[in-house]
Amino acid sequence: MKSRTARILAGLAALVIAAVIWLPCLHLVFTRSLSDFRQNQGLSPKARQLAARHLQLWTDPARREQELKKMRASNAEWDFMGRSYLVWSLANMALRDPASKPLYLRTMDQIIDETLRLEKQEGMYFFLMSYAKERHYLVQPAHSLFLDGEIALMLASRRVVEEKPEYKSLLTERVNAIVERFQKSPRMLLESYPDECWMFDHCVALDAIKMADYLDGSDHSALIRAWLAMAKQKLVHRDSGLLVSSFTTDGTPLAGPEGSSIWMVAHSLQLLDEDFARDQYQRARKELGEITLGFGYAHEWLESWKGEANIDSGPIIPGFEISAGSSGMAFIGASTFDDGKFLTSLAATLDFAGFPSRTRGRLKYCASNQVGDAALLYAATLGPLWQKVKTGGKP
Amino acid sequence: MIKLFWQRLGLFRQAEFLSAKDLLQRAGAISVLFLLAHLAGLREFTSVLNGTIGSVAAGWKLSGFLALIYILLYLAFVILVPVLLLAALFLTAGRHFLCKNDSSPREQ
């Protein structure tokens, strides 16, 4: 009896010691150098592998249909955003890897043309969640800034890489329509859903306007300045200093700062107001970013403004409060602001808990989906597009 | 004949609870189960982690169930199996150390 008890105690002690040794080392199995995910010049191995899988989807309609079906079963927006992130990624990739530019431009055009065709054929609700139909948009005729902003940024990104005359008028029309609505709106707040406005969509739309200015010589700098001044004054959460994520057309917040939104917002702001963008990133990093035992992740909600798990956050893992949506988007923030430590630890988590699957040089993350992987690809490639517009080199 | 081989090997004889052999058997069992789940393609169903259905044909409930099985086996494989192996190593090393100490006086 005594020896049995001693054996069990010895076994338990061995297990505890082993756990104390193994758990802090676990991240070393999954941690790679930063250049594996993102490089200052050219394309990183991960970017190439992720891109190869996306390019395959756009040459294999059956496979694409299967992927889109799975995403649309949860959220029609993801179908649309997967297109946007892929086009923006390909624009950056074309600037990083000129030898492959023809292939990237061909794919960008294919995506843009198909998206415009679907928008025209099926109407804007095709890419929106079903609740968009439950109420009327306050401003008629109905427009969603979510769609208009991202489509405009797709068109602009393509044109920054290489001019395409057919897209010039399409971009001008879309940008003029957005600008007109901004000017008519008493508070410069435009709907993405009925009386529901999103910070993410406003920043993306303003990026598109800024890029249209760069491409076509127009000047909307006063509008952009006025909007930023309004946002800093009226749409900042007082406790955290972070921009709120959604609000009504009269500026009443619907949801506070959200991880699934703020990282992209900080990235978008970089084109509009570098200092404000960096400030937002640093605040988000402090409030929402975490590194535990070498693994990086992000929360969806602030301590001071809690909310429920939703379609954007994905399921939130209790205890650590890890949000898949926020953690995925945190790659974009960390990559934009060269936060190597956070980016490396996020990449370690991705390889640990994202369930990578590689087939003939093509990479996908099983725990993600097409839009998630496209956002990761964007994080791995972003930079040159913003740089070209900011430095004002000739289009 | 095959049964005799496995018996001789002694791998599947019931080991004493929390002995080094017991820990190795548990590590082996988890590894085999994870390998089977992996080969069965359950990894694809982990997309439920971001709110995307694993398979439209399988539906939400089955996709979620298969994802849960895979995730638990995966976590057991990457976290628990190395802990079990390390613990077995410590126990074996400890036993050798004790045996050596016990035999030392007789050698003198």
Interface residues (C-beta under 8 A of the other chain):
Chain A: R4 R7 I8 A10 G11 L12 A14 L15 I17 A18 A19 I21 W22 L23 L26 V29 K69 K70 M71 A73 S74 N75 W78 I311 G314 P315 A324 G325 G328 F352 A353 F355 S357 C366 A367 S368 N369 G372
Chain B: E16 F17 L18 S19 D22 L23 R43 E44 F45 T46 S47 V48 L49 N50 G51 T52 I53 G54 S55 V56 Y74 V78 I79 P82 V83 L84 L85 L86 A87 A88 F90 L91 G94
